[in-house]
């Protein structure tokens, strides 16, 4: 039995008093709960390792849209929770200290999930101490404050990704053309979606053709890499045919971004801002994409389960878009005028800004990005004129 201390005031000396049996039994139950919880966290760490390997090897790529969709189907997880598992699994690959702490049962999954939103190789050791010292709620508060301080670093990383973008096209010795490039996450997602759409179109044609020529000898199906090469050729042909007009942004083959409402309203708030495949994008990138897109509002409970899904709505209705294009005729940034534009909310709709003609401006992709990710400010005067200011306050 564990002893309990009592202070006998008369003698002013402590004496041992046996712990009553019910209390000792509760202590044993508590110890068993703590031990079993550590085993569960270790099992969770192993599960995340398996998810990461399965995702990396493309085991889900047999009719499912992503690893999260496969996980939701195979294990029965809510799709939001499945996305979080995949995100954390990917993040832990580059965070060995947090991964080890989870595997040893030293940190709970709830703490690790929060810490992986902000941890880097350089900050991992410091954040591990935070995780060990505080409760899950305390860790969430630390993460929230850390994100506010770290927003400048996030902006620098976004700028670095943008600055290092590039596409190299050259001819090989045998005459074949080699394409190699690096794209920002959101542009890369557009390319992947376009390739998938074109590949699906080609597959439909191939299936129809194979049905019409069923008596012909079987042909070896092209590899996935060959299918993507054919899809890229189709995209190029369609782009030239349509004179490089991308069409209405809200109607393009869609790239899905999952972003928490507080993050849209205030980039300093904690929450997710990720593409459907789990790749993280900055809060300002999500705000830019949300300026002119279709949106679906989903409400979750505390465990991340979806409890309500709203109907899909367009941020800018088609009729209003036609008026916007007719009024602006192209990008409103001084000296630009590019006719291929995106609708920008001068005051973002997530902050309560109305989706009205007076609160909208047409901007090309380049200058829309400059407004959101590079600190360019837009001010609309009462007469409707727009004024652009750089982050240092200078006028353009």
JOURTA-V137212 format. One record per residue. N is the residue number from 1. SS is DSSP state (H for helix, E for strand, - for the rest). Layout:
N:SS, N:SS
This chain:
1:-, 2:-, 3:E, 4:E, 5:E, 6:E, 7:E, 8:E, 9:-, 10:-, 11:-, 12:-, 13:E, 14:E, 15:E, 16:E, 17:E, 18:E, 19:-, 20:-, 21:H, 22:H, 23:H, 24:H, 25:H, 26:H, 27:H, 28:H, 29:H, 30:H, 31:H, 32:H, 33:H, 34:H, 35:H, 36:H, 37:H, 38:H, 39:H, 40:H, 41:H, 42:H, 43:H, 44:H, 45:H, 46:H, 47:H, 48:H, 49:H, 50:H, 51:H, 52:H, 53:H, 54:H, 55:H, 56:H, 57:-, 58:-, 59:-, 60:-, 61:-, 62:-, 63:-, 64:-, 65:-, 66:-, 67:H, 68:H, 69:H, 70:H, 71:H, 72:H, 73:H, 74:H, 75:H, 76:-, 77:-, 78:-, 79:H, 80:H, 81:H, 82:H, 83:H, 84:H, 85:H, 86:H, 87:H, 88:H, 89:H, 90:H, 91:H, 92:H, 93:-, 94:-, 95:-, 96:H, 97:H, 98:H, 99:H, 100:H, 101:H, 102:H, 103:H, 104:-, 105:-, 106:-, 107:-, 108:-, 109:H, 110:H, 111:H, 112:H, 113:H, 114:H, 115:H, 116:-, 117:-, 118:-, 119:-, 120:-, 121:-, 122:-, 123:-, 124:H, 125:H, 126:H, 127:H, 128:H, 129:H, 130:H, 131:H, 132:H, 133:H, 134:-, 135:-, 136:H, 137:H, 138:H, 139:H, 140:H, 141:H, 142:H, 143:H, 144:H, 145:H, 146:H, 147:H, 148:H, 149:H, 150:H, 151:H, 152:H, 153:H, 154:H, 155:H, 156:H, 157:H, 158:H, 159:H, 160:H, 161:H, 162:H, 163:H, 164:-, 165:-, 166:E, 167:E, 168:E, 169:E, 170:E, 171:E, 172:-, 173:-, 174:-, 175:-, 176:-, 177:E, 178:E, 179:E, 180:E, 181:E, 182:E, 183:-, 184:-, 185:H, 186:H, 187:H, 188:H, 189:H, 190:H, 191:H, 192:H, 193:H, 194:H, 195:H, 196:H, 197:H, 198:H, 199:H, 200:H, 201:H, 202:H, 203:H, 204:H, 205:H, 206:H, 207:H, 208:H, 209:H, 210:H, 211:H, 212:H, 213:-, 214:-, 215:-, 216:-, 217:-, 218:-, 219:-, 220:-, 221:-, 222:-, 223:-, 224:H, 225:H, 226:H, 227:H, 228:H, 229:H, 230:H, 231:H, 232:H, 233:H, 234:H, 235:H, 236:H, 237:H, 238:H, 239:H, 240:H, 241:H, 242:-, 243:-, 244:-, 245:-, 246:-, 247:-, 248:-, 249:H, 250:H, 251:H, 252:-, 253:-, 254:-, 255:-, 256:-, 257:E, 258:E, 259:E, 260:-, 261:H, 262:H, 263:H, 264:H, 265:H, 266:-, 267:-, 268:-, 269:-, 270:-, 271:-, 272:-, 273:E, 274:E, 275:E, 276:-, 277:-, 278:-, 279:-, 280:E, 281:-, 282:-, 283:H, 284:H, 285:H, 286:H, 287:H, 288:H, 289:H, 290:H, 291:H, 292:-, 293:-, 294:E, 295:E, 296:-, 297:-, 298:E, 299:E, 300:E, 301:-, 302:-, 303:-, 304:-, 305:-, 306:E, 307:E, 308:E, 309:E, 310:-, 311:-, 312:-, 313:E, 314:E, 315:-, 316:-, 317:-, 318:H, 319:H, 320:H, 321:H, 322:H, 323:H, 324:H, 325:H, 326:H, 327:H, 328:H, 329:-, 330:-, 331:-, 332:-, 333:-, 334:-, 335:-, 336:-, 337:-, 338:-, 339:-, 340:-, 341:-, 342:E, 343:E, 344:E, 345:E, 346:-, 347:-, 348:-, 349:H, 350:H, 351:H, 352:-, 353:-, 354:-, 355:-, 356:-, 357:H, 358:H, 359:H, 360:E, 361:E, 362:E, 363:E, 364:-, 365:H, 366:H, 367:H, 368:H, 369:H, 370:H, 371:H, 372:H, 373:H, 374:-, 375:-, 376:-, 377:E, 378:E, 379:E, 380:E, 381:-, 382:-, 383:-, 384:-, 385:-, 386:E, 387:E, 388:E, 389:E, 390:-, 391:-, 392:-, 393:-, 394:-, 395:E, 396:-
